[in-house]
């Protein structure tokens, strides 16, 4: 019953974001382009993932940023750059994920970005490691109007947290979660979700995590199957859970049926303005263009983007990043 209520509230928030000038007609255009598998899309993407920064204050063992293996330069998106993006797509943008390869709260303009996006009536999802001290962030998070807050605890015990994140601040994060829930009170926003990574070191802690979800009174616990292979780094298959049901299909040699809708409905913008097809392009290798130098409308249907969609539509010569993907994870963002 509780899960149904959470889903219902989320779709109410999303519906409000949809019902803004130009967005419904744009949504029909891009869905139509996807269903017809048109390589040139009529309309602009309705889902954006924008990277405030690719810097992080933790060193998680299965993260390119945490491992220090991310090849592209470190930096932060400026508030002016963010406003430029939203001005271009305010009549199409419905769902905004404000995170990617870093800790978004490290960007000093993050709350200005959230406030500006909320003025445009956008649904905002934020993911944070909640590794901060003091109540400043808690107050700002709750006052910002964020619709959905993901707290990436990832581990259920202080020991596994310390080993995986190279951090002694498990108790700090737990206290922050308690305070966020307490200070939110009866307000419907933000929906608070606690994330747990299913891997070899944590698969024995599932019951502990479930109890923690109840104890902290968050709205939902998310158990996410870990990813262990990244470009430029030897795959860590030894980190996968022993129980196969906690392992992604791609690691069980199950063929993934290509039904991806990302290239038609969504896009990713890195901190420096580079446009990528999805979050699996962590290095921004596809280089569709840079929104700091070009308009989103010109990038969205340029030669490289069109060619990318053709490959996905035909399921032919599919890019390597697609072989590591589980489209189910994208769908889960909406429930």
N, C-alpha and C positions, 0 to 999 in steps of 0.2 A: 504493500500500500504506500509506504514511504517513497519507494523508487518511482511509482506512478506519479506521486505528487511532485517529485523533483522534475521528472520529464515534462509534466504538465506546465509547471512554472517556467521551465526553460523555453518551451515552445510559445508561451505567452510573451516572454521577453523578445523572442525571435520575431513573432508576428508583429509586434510593435515596430521593430526595425524594418520589416518588409514593407509596412504600410506608410512609406514615405514617397515623396514625389519621384516618379520615374523608376522606382525600384521594381515594382510588380511587372511592368512591361519589359524591363531589362531581363528580369528573371525568366520570363517566358521565352525571350529571344535566345538566351544562352542554353536553356534546357532543350529547346528545339534544335539548336545547333549540335548539341551533344547527341540527342536521339537520332538525328540524321547523319551523325558523324561527319559534319562539315569541318574541313580543316581551317577554313576562315570562319571565325565566330562573329555572329551578329550580336552586338552588345558587349559589355565589359564584365570582368569577373565580379562575382558577388561575395566571394570569400577571399580575404587577404590574410596572409601571415606576414607580419612586419617585425623585423628584428631590431629592437631598440639598441642592443649591443651584443657583441660576441665575446665579451669579457665575463668571467665568473670568479667568485670568491671561494669556490670549492674545487676539489681535484678528484672527481668521481672516476673510478677505475675503468669504466666502460663508456667513457664519453670523450670524443675528440678534443673538446675544449679542456676538459679536466686533465687529460693526458698531455696537453700541450702539443698536440699533433695537428691541430687545425692550421693549414698552410696560409690561408689568407690573412691579411693584416688585421690587427685588433683595433676596434674603434667604437664610436657611438653615433647613432643617428641624431642630427640636430632637430630641434623643435620646428624650425623653419622648413627643413626638408620633409618632416612628417606632415606639416600643414599643406605643403605643396602636393603631396600624394593624395591626401583626403579631399582637397579641393577638386582634383581631377576626377575622382571616382565617387563623389558623395551621392550621385543619383543611381549608383549601382551597388555600392558596398553595403552589405547587410551584416556580415559576420567577420569580426576582426580578432585574430589570435595575436596577442602582443608578446611574443617570445619566439626564440628559435635556438641559436647556439650559444646562449649566454644567460646570465641572470638579469632580467629586465629592470629590476629595482636598482641596479647599479647605474642606470642612466639618470642623471640629475633632472632631466625633463620629463620623466616617465608620467608623473601625475598631470603635468600640463598636456601631454599627449592624450591621456585618458579623458581628461575634461573636454578637450577639443573634439575628440571622437564622439563623446556623449552628446555634445551640442548638435552633432550631425545625426543623432538618433541611431547610432550603430550599436549592435550587440558586441560586447567585449569579453573575451576570455583571456585570462592572465595566468601564467604558470610561474611559480616562484619556489625557491628552496627554503624561503622563510628563515634564512640564517642571518637575522638582523637583531640588534639589541635596542632596547628602548621602545616607547609606544608611538613614536612619530609615524613609522610606516603603518602600524595598525590603524591609527586614526585616519591617515591618508587613504589607505585601501578602502576603508568603510565609507569614507565620505566621497570617494571618487565616482561611485556609480557603476563600478565593475559588475557585470552580470554573473560571471562565473570565475571562481578562484580555484586553481589547482595548486595544491601544496605538495611538492615533490619530496616527501619524506624518504621514500624508496625502500627503507629498511624498518623493521618493526622493533628492533632492540638497539640499545646504546652500543653494544659490541659490534654488531654487523654494520651499523651506521658509521662507526669510527673506522672500520676496516674498509668499507666501500667508498666513503666520502673523504677519507683522510681528515676528519674533523672531529673534535671532542664536543661539539655543540648540540648533541641530540636533545638534551634536556631543554636547551634554549628554544629549539624549534617546537618542541611539544608545548612549552609554556606559551609560545606565540600563537599556536593553534587554539589553545584554550581561551586566550584573551580575545582572539578574533571572533570566536563563536560567542563568547560572553558579551562582548561589546556590540556585536550585531543584534543581539536580542531577537525580537520577533520580526525584524525587517526581512523581507524576502530576498534582498540583495546584500552581498553576493551569495550565490549558491556555492557552498564550500565543499570541495572534494579532496580527499587525502589519497595520494598515489603511492603504490607499493610495487616494486619490481620483482617479478618472479624469476629467480636465478638459483644457481646451486647453493649459494650461501644463505638464501632466504626462504627456500621452499618449505623448510621445516617450521617457519614462523607464521604461516598463514592464519592459524587460529589466534595467535597473539595479535596479529594485525586486525583481525575482525573484532576482537575484544577492544582494541585501541580505538577503532572507529566508533564503537558504541560509547566508550568511556569519554571520548572527546566530543561526542554529540555533533560530529560533522554530518553533512547531508548525505554523503556517499563515500564509500571506499572504492578505489579503482585498483585492480590488480592487472598490471601490464607485463606482458612477456618481453623479456629483455632482448635487445639487439646486440650482437657481439662482433659484427664484421663491418669495418670501415675502410675506405681507401687509404692506402699508405700505412696501415697498421695490420699486423698479423692477427687473423681472426682468433677470438678467445672462446673457442668451442668448449673448452674446459669449464667455462663459467655458466654454461647452460644447465638448467634444472635436470635432474636425473629422471623425473617423471615427465614423460613425453607430452602429456596434456598441458604442461606449463611451458612448452617450447613452441616458437613460431613455426608455422607450416613450412616455410622456406628452408628451415634447418632439418626438416624431416623428409627432404627430397620430394615434397608434394608440389606438383605443378600448379602455379598460380594462374587462374583464368583472368585474362586481362579485361576488366570491365571498368578501368579507371576513368573517372570523370574530372579529375583535377585539371587537366589541360584546357578544359572547356569552362569550368566554373570557378577555379581558384588560381591564385598565384602567390609566390613568395617574394618579398622584397628585403634584401639584406641591408645592413646598417648603412652601407655606402651607396645605396640606390640601385645596386645590381638586381636584375629580375631573374628569378630561378623558377623552374616548373613546380617544385614542391620541396618539402623539408628534407627529402633524401639527397638533394643536391647540396650537400653541406658546404662544399667549397665554391659554389657558384660557377661551376665549370661550363654550364650550357650557355651562359652569357647572352641571353636574349636581348639585352640592352640595359641601359641605365636610366632610370626615371628622373635622375637629376639633370640629365642632358636631353632626354626625349620625352614625348608625351606617352602616357600609358596606352592610349588608343593606337599610336603608331607601333609600339612594341608588341601589343597584343596580337596583331595580325601580320607581323613582319615575316620574312621568308623563313627564318630559323624556327619560329614558333609554329608556323603552319606545317613545316616539314616534321616537326616533333609530333604534332597531332596526327599526321598521316600515318606515322609508324605505330602509334598507339592504337589508332582505329583499325588498322590492318593486322595488328599483332605480328608485325614483321620487322625484323631488325630492331627490336625493342631495346632501348638504352639499358645499360648495366644497372643503373639505379633502380629500375623497375623490377628487376629480378629479386631484389632484396626487400621489396615492399609487400605489405599486407594491406590491401585496400580496406579491409574490415576496420583497421585502426582509424581510418579517416571517417568512416561511417559512425564509429563510436563517439566521435567528437560531438555528434548531434543528439545523443541520448544520455 
